[in-house]
Structure formats: C-alpha cells, structure tokens
Amino acid sequence: MKFYVYILRSKVKDKYYVGHTNNIIRRLKEHNSGKSKFTKKYMPWELLYYEEFESQSEAITKEKYFKTTSGRRLIKKLISPGSSVG
C-alpha cells in the first residue's frame, strides 16, 4: 500500500492544509464534503501537491516536516504561481 503527503489550497481563502492518507481522491472528497472540522470552513479545496511513500511512517515524517518553519517555507515555494519546485 502506498501513502501520500498532500497539500491542499482553499479556493476561497488564503489557506492551505497539509495531511497524509493512503487514498488522495477519497481524502480530497472528504475535505470538500465538510467531514474535516478545520477544512470545512474554507471549502472548496484543490490539490496542489503530493508525494508518494512506501510506508505510513515516512509519510507522517514528511507531514511533520511540512508543519515546521522550514517546511512552511518550502510549501510557499511549492504553491507559488509558476513554481517549478516538486
């Protein structure tokens, strides 16, 4: 089974969300149907970026990195218009 770290961006507010899952399509649908408390307020969401991992622990490690100061800097590069990172 593959695991993924993903970055979503709200289409209505200047917000992004980082998470991990084993099914990106299902998880995006859950975010856009209001099943997540935080993301419900900023629907709809679009998938901006994802990375694939062999284990859940690797995906969680990357998710935690994205939530650090240096990880947030990288996210800003990844989600900036015209970015070629990733």
PECOR-V103857 format. One record per run of one state. SS is the DSSP state (2 for helix, 1 for strand, 0 for the rest). FROM is the first residue (numbers start at 1). LEN is the number of residues. If there is no record, write none. Layout:
{{SS	FROM	LEN} {SS	FROM	LEN}}
This chain:
{{0	1	2} {1	3	8} {0	11	5} {1	16	6} {0	22	2} {2	24	9} {0	33	4} {2	37	4} {0	41	4} {1	45	9} {0	54	2} {2	56	11} {0	67	2} {2	69	11} {0	80	7}}
